[in-house]
């Protein structure tokens, strides 16, 4: 039997690469630790805690991602924050009913925030994490004083998410890293190869036989039932957006990969005339991956500049 070549992985070893790629001044490794929170049903929820003070921000990633998707944004922000691994993603255990139930996700995230970031002033949610943030604002409004939605509104549907679904619902495993990288590059044309390599190492794991599997592959989060579930919650999530009492910012990627369209933006403005809406011209759906510095600047300005 041929020995399997193992690809080394240390989740805290890539921060300098992130900083170098996006021109962030490097003063040495940031203070980051992995923390876990026990759930009432025996599951464990995982998150990254940035800094050594009480987190000011909570970052919630999208479907089929993990907390490390925010690494460059976190380095640029340089402030205490909490980046959560969503249920069934990253290092968090999976619930029995899958990973796209935003109402149940919100209940989980509320428990994690109370344990690790009780004084956070803003929750930033991208894609599925943004829908979860909306549900969280209805479930526990005191935990969402301010809200940032990154390229998502409750107007998501099958057609808007079809390209993401095609990528996420591809092969369940890959015989080697190169094939996994090639597919990832094909579906992420706005990203550099180096950033995608880092992302894969954070978001996939190598099996004993040398093959690779996405960490989220246990729950195919963009299968039709998952998007159907979001669409069934459409009205309730729009109501959550409208009823949220604090400041709201929508950050919209303007490249074709975005899932937010003009109708979504118009409905957001209709329901929340006070909402701040920002267009990021060089970003697709993954604004935090395409233009992390610009996103960090928008978040900092929003958090610091609104009461």
N, C-alpha and C positions, 0 to 999 in steps of 0.2 A: 504493500500500500504506500502510495506517494505521500510524503509529509506535506501537510497543508501549510502554505505560507500565511502567517498571521499578520494582519495589519495592526500596528500598535495604535492605541487610543487613550488619550488622557484629556478629559473634557476641559481642563483648565489650561491647556498648553497652547491654545491658538489665539489668545487675546492680542499678542503682539502682531500677529499676521493681520488680524482685523484692523488694528490701528494703522499699520503701515499701508494697507491697501487704500484706506480712505483719508490718509494724511492727518491722523489724530496724534498729537504729541504723546510720546511714550515716556512715562516717568517710572516705569516698573509695573509689575503685575498688580492688577486691581484687587481689592478685598472682595472676594466672592466665595460663598460656601453653598453647598447643597443641603437643604433642609427637608425634612419629611413631617407630615402631619397625619396622625392616625384618624381614620374615619370611623363612624359608629358601626359600620357593617363589616369591619375587619380589613378593609382596603387601606392602602397607604397612598397619600397624595404627596407629590414631590415638587420642589420649587428651587429656584436659585435666589439667594439673598445677596444683593449687592450693597457693599458698604457695611459699616459697623454701627450705624445709627438706625432709628426706627424708619422703615421705608416711607418715602413720600409719595411714591407712585407704585401702581400695580400694573403689570404688563401681561396681557393674555393673548397667546398666539392663535393662529388659525388652524383649521383642520389639516391633519397630516403633517403638522409641524411640531415644534417643541420649544422650550424656553430659550434655547440658545439662538433662536432666530432673531432675538433682540440684542445680541452681544454688541454689535457695533453701535447701535442706538444707545445702549447703556454706557459704553465707553465715552461716547460723545456727550452724553448728559452729565456724567460724573456726579451723581447724587445718589443717596440711598434709595433703593427700589427693590421690588419683588417681581421676579419673572416666573410665572406659574407654568408647570407642565399640566396641560388639560387632562381630564380623565381619559385613560386609554392611550395617552401620548407620552413620549419621552420616558421618564422613569416613574410615572404615575400608574397605579393599577387601574384596570378597566372595570367599569360597572357592568352589570349583567345585561343592560338593555342597549349597549352600544355607546358610541362616543359623540353622537350628534343631537342628543336630547338637551336642548339649551336650558330648559327649565330645571332639569335635574343637575346639569352642569353648574348652573348658577347657585344651587344649594350647596354643592361641593365647594365651589370657589368661595362662597361666603364663609364657610367653615375655615378655609385656609387663610383668608384675609384676617379673620378675627384672631387666628393663632399667630400669624407672622407679620401682619401689616395693619394693625387696628387703627393707626392714625394717618393712613394714606389719604391724600387730598384729591387724588385723581386716579381713575381706572382707564387704561388704554387697551382697547380690544380690536384685534384685526380679524376680519373675515368671520369664521365660526366663533372666534373669541369675542368679536364685536357683538354678535347676536347674543352670546352668553352674557356680555356686559349689559345689554339692554334688559335681559331677563333678570339679571342681578339687581338692576336699579329698581325693578318692580318688587322683587323678593325682599331686598334689604336696602332700601334707599339711603340709609345712613352710611353705608359703605361706599357710595358712589357720589361724593360731593360734586365732582366734575367728571366729565366723560369725554373721551376721544374715540371716535369710530374710524378705523383705518380701512378704507376701501370696502365698505359694507353698509348696506341698509337692509331693512326687512323686505325690500323688493327683490332679493335674490330669488332666482328661479332656475329651472333646468337649463334653459337656453343660455342664460348668463354664465352659469357655472360649468358648461359643457366641456370647455378645454381643461379646466382644473380636474373635473371628473375623469376625463380621458387619461390624464397623467396618474392620478391617485389610484384609479381602478385598473392599472396595468398589471403586469406579472406580479404574483405574490412573493416571488423570490427571484434572485439573480445568481447565476453560477459563479460570478466573480465581480470584483469592484469595478473593473473597466466597463462592463456592460451596464451596470447601475449608473455609472457616471455618464455614459453616452446617452442613455435615455433621459437623464436629468437635464443634461445640456440641451437636448433636442426641445424639451418643453419649457426651458427657461432661457430664451435667447438674450435677455437683457442682463444676465448675470455673468460674472467672470468665472472661468474654470476653477480658479483657486478658491473663490468663495463657495462654489458648489461642492468642491471636495470637502471643505470644512463642514458644510451643511450636511452632507451625506454621513460623515463620521459621527456627527451628533444625532442624526435622525435614523440611522440604520445600525444593525449589529451583524457581526460575522458569526455564522454558525460553525460548529465543530468540523463540518465537512468542507469548509471554505466558502460556502455560498453566503449570500447576503439577503437579509429581510428587513423591510421597514419596521421600525418599532411600533408603528400604529397599525400594522397589517392585520393584527388580531381583529380589528373593527374597521371595516371598509367604509370610512366616514362619508364618502360622497356617493354611495350606492343610491339608487332611486328612492328607497324608503327613507333615507336620511334627508334628502332634499324635500321629499314630500312632507316629512315631519316639520321642517322649517316653514314650508309654505302653509301648513295647517296653522302654524303659530303666527302667520303673517300679520293679522289684525292686532293681536295682543302685543306684538313687538313694536308695531307702529304706535300703539297707544302708550307703550312704555317710553318710547322716544318722546312723544308729545308731553307726557306727564312728568318726565324727569325735571326736578325742580332746579337743578344746578346748571352751570354753564356747559355747553355742548359744542364740540368741534368735529366736523366731518372732514377727513383728509382723503381726497379722491385722486387715485392715479389716473393719468390721462392717456396712457398708451393703450393699445387694443386689448391687452391682457386684463385690464380692469373689469370688475363685475358690476360697477356702478355706472348707471347711464343718466342722461339728462332728466328722465322722468323721476328717477330716484331722488336726484338733487332737488327737483321742484317739489316733490312731496315732503322732503325734509324741510324745505323752506316754508311750505304751507303750514306744516304742523309746528315748526319751531322757527318763527321769523327771527328770533334772536340768535340762532345758531351761526357759528363761524364756519364757513366752508372754504377749504383751501384746495386748489388744484396743483398737483405736482406733475409737471409736464413730462419729465423723464422717467416716471415710474409707471409700472403696470399694477397688477393686483398686489404684489409683494412690495409695498412701499418701503418697508423696513429693510428689505434686501437690496432693492434697486437704488434707493437714495436715502440711506440711513442718516446722513448728516443733516440733510434738509428736514427730515422727519423729526430728528432730535431738536432742531432749532424751533420747529413749529410747536412741539410739545412744551418745551421750556418757556416759550413766549406765552403760550396759552395758560400754563399752570401759574406762572409768575405774574401775568398781566390781568387776570380776571379775579374778582373778589370771591 
